[in-house]
Amino acid sequence: MIATALTTQEVATRFNELAQQEKWFEIQDEFFADNVRSIDPENSPYMGYAEGKEAVRKKGKDFVAKITDVHAASTTLPVVGGNHFSVGRTVDITVDGHGRIQIEQIMLYEVKDGQIVLEQFFY
């Protein structure tokens, strides 16, 4: 029997299970394609652009290393459309070099062959 790739809805459902547990690196391990791209808003003071699974992982780890306190964090249920899904995310964190910040963002993901090939953040 040939295994079929997960649908976008199936990826979004599993993504939500992990996101609700704040397991962001597990999401990367399970779903990010080798050629994944990660895009933050132009001129973001926090993060930028990364391409490739290792570079995207480093981008996330570098940011997490600067977080000195998490006051609150939440992620909405995913909304699926075609081969994309999005979630809303709110964080209230203290970040070394930035102080206490609140970010309300939309996180958009593109799925191809059961893997996430793009994450883009709007804040």
C-alpha positions in Angstrom: 0.0 0.0 0.0 1.3 3.4 -0.9 1.3 6.0 1.8 -0.5 9.2 0.9 0.7 12.6 2.1 -1.4 14.3 4.9 -3.9 16.8 3.7 -3.6 20.4 4.7 -6.5 19.9 7.1 -4.7 16.9 8.7 -1.4 19.0 9.0 -3.4 21.9 10.5 -5.1 19.6 13.0 -1.8 18.1 14.2 -0.2 21.5 14.2 -2.9 22.8 16.5 -2.4 19.9 18.9 1.3 20.7 19.2 0.8 24.5 19.2 -1.6 24.3 22.2 1.2 22.6 24.1 3.8 25.2 22.9 5.7 22.5 21.1 7.0 24.7 18.3 10.2 22.8 17.6 8.3 19.5 17.5 6.1 21.1 14.8 9.3 21.9 12.8 10.6 18.3 13.3 7.3 16.8 12.2 6.2 19.0 9.3 8.9 21.4 8.0 10.2 20.5 4.5 13.9 20.6 3.9 13.4 23.7 1.7 11.0 25.5 4.1 11.1 29.3 4.1 10.3 31.5 7.1 9.4 35.2 6.5 8.8 37.9 9.0 7.6 41.4 8.1 10.1 43.6 6.4 12.2 45.6 8.9 11.0 43.5 11.8 13.1 44.3 14.9 12.8 40.7 16.1 13.5 38.3 13.2 13.9 38.2 9.5 14.1 35.7 6.7 15.5 32.1 6.7 15.5 29.4 4.1 16.1 25.7 4.7 15.1 23.6 7.7 18.4 24.1 9.6 18.4 27.9 9.1 14.7 28.2 10.1 15.4 26.1 13.2 18.4 28.4 14.1 16.2 31.5 13.5 13.7 30.2 16.1 16.3 29.0 18.6 18.1 32.3 18.4 14.9 34.2 19.2 13.8 31.8 22.0 17.2 32.2 23.6 16.5 35.9 24.0 13.2 35.4 25.8 13.7 36.0 29.5 10.1 35.6 30.6 6.8 34.5 29.1 3.9 36.3 30.7 1.2 34.9 28.4 0.9 33.1 25.0 -2.0 31.7 23.1 -2.7 30.4 19.6 -6.1 30.2 17.9 -7.6 27.3 16.1 -6.4 27.0 12.5 -8.4 28.2 9.5 -7.8 26.1 6.4 -8.1 27.3 2.8 -6.8 25.3 -0.1 -3.2 24.4 0.6 -2.8 27.1 3.3 -3.8 27.4 6.9 -3.4 30.3 9.4 -3.5 30.8 13.1 -3.7 33.8 15.3 -1.0 34.1 18.0 -0.7 36.5 20.9 2.4 36.6 23.1 3.3 38.8 26.0 7.1 38.2 26.6 10.2 39.9 27.9 13.0 39.8 25.3 16.6 40.6 26.0 17.4 43.8 24.2 13.7 44.7 23.6 12.1 44.6 27.1 8.5 43.5 27.5 6.7 43.2 24.3 3.2 42.1 23.2 2.9 40.7 19.7 -0.5 40.0 18.0 0.2 38.2 14.7 -1.3 36.0 12.0 0.9 33.0 11.1 0.3 31.7 7.6 1.5 28.2 6.5 1.7 26.7 3.0 1.5 22.9 2.8 2.8 20.8 -0.1 2.8 17.0 -0.1 2.0 16.9 3.6 4.9 19.2 4.6 5.1 22.9 5.5 7.1 24.7 2.8 6.4 28.3 4.0 5.7 30.1 7.2 5.0 33.8 7.1 4.3 36.1 10.0 2.2 39.2 9.9 2.5 41.6 12.9 
